[in-house]
Amino acid sequence: MGPSVRSSVLVIVALIGLFLVSLAVVLGLSLGIGWVLSRIVSFTLFEGTLVAMFALVIVGVIWRSLTGNLPDLPTYGYDYDEIEDEDEDYYEPIPASRFFKADAERTWRAVLAYEIANDIYMECREGSARVASMDDKRLQELAIRLADIAIAVLESTRGNRFRITKAKLKQQMNKIGQRPYDDDILDLAVVAISENVDCYYDDLVEIVKNDLWDEPAE
């Protein structure tokens, strides 16, 4: 007998045992109440036991009905429906292998492109219905292209002002002969790129100042 079969048999035996114990408790209570009734009113022990058993069944049904209508217990800040929705909306990020495969390829340019692309991908998934309706593969490719454009804009920055705008993205796309994307897509991209600029601002200052784009990222 295999472990799975043995476990199934044990569960069945436990359920049967629980049923028999519950039945014994009900019969015991019924007999006890029936004996009391036979002493108080003109019932035989059998009649008193039947009345007691019937009463126990009625009480059980009423109790089950009452407890079924009780309000939900407090979740103490956790919205379980929201958690389930988050699990359903979970998505796989763009793999790092799309940007670097070996430690030697893990440069600042590759790492920042990876971070920016994934944030653009997330913004697009949660963005307008037209953008979000694109399949994952197309969204990822779009995010990677926009990340490359963003890196090119950042590389051309002079000084410490890394302000990313739709105009700068369109200018870079025109420069490389690519037709600019629609404004709703660029709006999402600007949000994602700006978040990374804020996060990596100190690093970007050093990268631009010392031209560290092709140096290993810390």
N, C-alpha and C positions, 0 to 999 in steps of 0.2 A: 504494500500500500504506500503510495507516494505521499510526500508531505502535504501537497495541496488537497488530496483526497482525505487524509487524516484530519486536516484542519476543518474541512467541510463537515465531516462526521461529528467532530467535537462540537461545532456550532449547532448542528441539528440536535444533538443530545442535550446541549445546554438549553436550547429553546424548549424542548420537550420537558426538561426538568423544571424550568421556570413556569411553564403552563401548569404542570401537576402541582407545584407548590402553591401557585395562585388559586387553583381550584380547591386545594385542601384548606386554604385560608378562608375562602368564601364559604365552603361547606361547614367549617368549624364555627365561623361567626353565625351562620344561619342556624345551626343546631343550638348554639348557646342562646341566641335570641329566641328561638322556638321554644326552648325549655322554660325561659322566663315567661313567655306569653302563655304557655300551658299552665303556669302557676297563677297568672293574674286573671286571665279570661278562660272561658270554657273551650279551649282549643286542645286537641291532642298534640303530642310532640310532633307528629308528622305534619299536621296542619300548621302549627306554629312555625315549623322549619320552612315550609313552602311560602308562607306569608313573609317571613324574614328574608328569604332569598329573593322574592319578588321586590321587596322594599330596597334591598341592596342594589339590585339591577337598576331600579328607578333613580336612586340616589347617584349611582355611577353615571347614568345618562345625563342627568341634570348637571352634575359637576363638570362633565366633559363639555357640555354646551356652554357653561359659564366661563370656563377657562379658555375656551376657543374664541371668546369675544373680548378677552382682555387686551388692552393696548400693548403695542410693541414695547419691549424693554429699551431703555435708553442705550444709545450706541457710544456715548461718551466721546463725541467728536468724530467718530468714524462713520462715514457714509458708505455702507457696504455696496449699495447699488453703484455708487460712483467708482468704487474700487474695481467692481466687475467690469464697468465700462472702460476704465483705464486699461485693464488687462486685455479687453477686446480690441482696444485701439493701439496696442503695443506694436511697434514696428522695428524691424532690424535696421540698424544704422548702416550707412555706406561703409564697407569694410576698409580698414586702413591700408590693405594691400593694393587698393586702387591708387594710392599716393606714394607708398614706399613699401618695399619688400624686404630690405635688409637694413641693418643699423646705419650703414654708410649712406643710405638714401634718405634717412630720417633727418632732413634738413629743416631749417625754419620755414622755408618756402613750402615744403611738403606738409609739415605739421599744421601750419596755419591754413593751408588749402583744405586739409582734412577737417579741421574744426569748423571752418566757415561753411564748407559744403554740407556738412551734417546739420548745421543750424539752419541753413537755407532750406534744406530738405524738410526739416521739421516745420518750419514756417509755411512752406508750400502745402504740406499735408493738412495743416490747420487753417489755411488761408481761404481765399475765395472758392466758391463752388466750382468755377471753371478750372482753376489750377488743381484743386484737390481731386477733381474727377480724372486726372491723368493717372495712368498706371505707375506703379512704383519704379519700374525700370526707366521710364521717361522722366519721372521726377528726379531720380538720382542723376541721370545724365545732365539734366537742366541745372541741377545744383552744382555739379562739378564744373560745368562751363562757366557759371556765374562766379564760382570761387576763383577760377583762374583769372577771370576779368578783374575781380576784386584785388587779387594779389598784384596784378599789373598796375592797378591804380595806386595801391599802397607803395609799390616800388618807385613810382614816379613822384611821390610826395617829397616835398622839400621842407625841412624844418620839423616841427613837432605837431603840426595841425593835420591830423588824420581824419578829416571830416569827409564822410562818404555820402554822396548824393546821387539821385537818379541821373542828373546831368553829367556827372563824372563817369558813371557807368556807360551811359549812351555815347559819350565822347570816345571812350576806350573801344567800344564795339564798332563805332564808325571808323576808328583808326585802323582796326584789323580787318575791315571790310565785312563786318557782320551786321546784319540788320538788327537794330535795337529791339529788345523784347518790349511787350506791352507794359504800361505803367503799373498795372496791378501786380505783375510778377516782380518788377523792379522795386516796388514798395516793400514787398516781403523780403527781398534780398537786402535792401538797405537796413532793415531792422536787424537781420541776422548778422550782417557784416559789422554794423555799429556796435553790437553787443560784444563781438570778439575784439574790436578795436579797444573798447573800454577795458576788457579783461586783460589784454596783452599790451596795454599802452606802454608801460615801462620797457618791456622787451622790444616793442616796435621802435621806440626811440633809439635804442642801442643798435638794432638791426639796420635801420636806415642810416644812422650816423656812421656806422663802421662797415656797411655793406656786408652784412652777415647772412644774407638770404640762403647761401649755399653752404653755410656752416652747420655742423650738427646741432640740433635743438637740445636744450637742457631738459 
